[in-house]
């Protein structure tokens, strides 16, 4: 949730608590609809797991769309940043641990409000399925980032994604166009 600390300072604890409950309900509704698993909640952020990169992306799009629709009439608009990464992680009871988890958090930190930022690994897995079409001219490199403080660097790419109003996938810009909100 973008700028939640400022929101708490401005509105106070009780109103911010009401708003975080709305945020959490929207995320959990999308999570349930896309067969995801809530690993943990840390304040105003979630760590979620999915059976596939495609399901994670569909969930991310659903979350951004729901917030866009909500914000059209809300007194207090909420903007979320979403980062997606895929890979192996260690499981410790009902939690996940390891470089994959750290990378996912770092990618989310790089995203801007109303943005979905995905790793190259996620892009490759989704392209194989063919449900989405990524258009090269819509890609913008954010740059090389040492996302888990090791010598090895990863390329993180900001990619505009859209499941437009119909069932046909299409490439698009960085925010969900008003005509595609559902």
N, C-alpha and C positions, 0 to 999 in steps of 0.2 A: 504494500500500500504506500503510495507516494506521499511523502511529507506528513506522515502520521504523527510524528513528534510535534510538529508545528500545530497540527490540528488539535492535539491534546492540550497544548499550551493555550491555544485560542479559545477552545470550547469548554475546557474543564473535563475532569475525569468521567463524570456521569454521562454527559452527552457523547464523549468519545467512546465510552463503553457501548452505548447504544449503537453507534456507527460501526464499531468493530464487529458487533454481532450481525449487522446487516452484511458487511463484507464477508464474514465467515460463512453466512448462510448462502450467499451467491456462489462462493468457491465450492462449498460442499455439495450444492445442488448440481453444479457442472461436473464435479468429481464423480458423483454417483451415476450421472447419466453417461459417463465415459469409462465406467468400470475401473476407476482409479482407486488408489489406496492412500489414505492420509497417514503419512509417516509421523509427522509432528507439526506443531504450530509453535512458532516463536514470536510472541508479541503480535505483530501485524503481518507476519509472513508464514507461508506454508511450505513444507517439503512434501511433495506428492510423488507417488510411484505408479507406473502404468505397465501393462503387459507389452506395449509397443510404443515406438516413437510416434506413430500415426495417431494413436489414441491420446497421447499426451498433447500433441498439437491440436487435435480437434477440441480437446478440453480447454486449452489455452485460448483458442479462438472463441469458444462459447463463453468463457469468462469475460473476455474483453468486450464481446457483443453485449452481454448482460449489463456490464457496468456502463457502457455507452447509452443503452436504453434507459437505465436507471437515472443517469446523470441529466437526461433531457428535462426531467421534472423535479429533480431532487433539490432541496435547499442547500445541501452540502455535497457537491460533486466529489466522487472518489475516483482516483486514477490508480491503476495497478501496473506494475512492471513484471514481466514474466520472462524467465530464462529457462531454456530446455537443454538438457544434455542427456546422453545415454551411455551406458557402459556397465561393467560389472561393479558391484558394491558388496561389501561384507554385511551380513545380516546379524544383528545382535538382538535377540528376542524380537521385539516389534519395531526396532529402529534399523537404520542403515548407516554405514560408516565407510569412509575411504575417499580416495582421490576423485572418484566419480561424483560423490556427493558434494565435495568441496568445489569442484568445477561447476556444478549446477548452480550453487550459491553465487559464485563469482560471475557467472554469465548473467544471472538475474540482477546482480548489482550493476552491471554494465548497461542494462536496458533502461530506457527512458520511460516516462509516463505513457501509458496506452500502447506500449510496444511489446512485441514478442520477439525475443532474441534467441536464436538457436545455434547450437554448435554445428560444425561441419559434419560431425558424426551423425547427428540427428537428420541433417539434410540428406546425407547419403542413404540412410535407412528409409526415409520417406520417399525419395525419388525412385527407389527400387520398386516400391508398391505401386507407384504411378498415380496415386490419388491426387497429387498436387503437381503443379507445374511451376517451376521456379525459372524466372526469366533473368538472364544474366545482367541486363541493364538495370535491374532493380536491386542488385546486390551492392552493398557498400561495406568495404572492410572497415571495421573498427580499429583493427590493428593487431599486432602480436601482443599477447598478454601472458604474463607468467601467472596463470590462474591458480596454480597450487604451489607456488614458491619452490619450484624445482628448476633445474637447468633447462629442461625441455620446454619449449614454447609451443603454444597452440594458436592456430588462426581462428579467431572468432568472427563470424560474419553476420551482419544484420541483414535479414531477408524479409521483405514484405511478403505477406501471405494473405490469401483471401479465398474463402469459399463464398462466392458471390451469391446473389439472391436465389439462383436456381441450383440445381445439383451439379452443374458443371464447374470444375475448379478453374480458377483463373489467377494470374499473377496480379499483384497490386502494390500500392504504396505502403507506407509504414503505419498508417492508421486505418481503421475500418471506415470506409466511406458511409455516409449517412444512408444511402439507398440500400446498403447491405445489412443494416442493423435489423436483428430479429429478436 
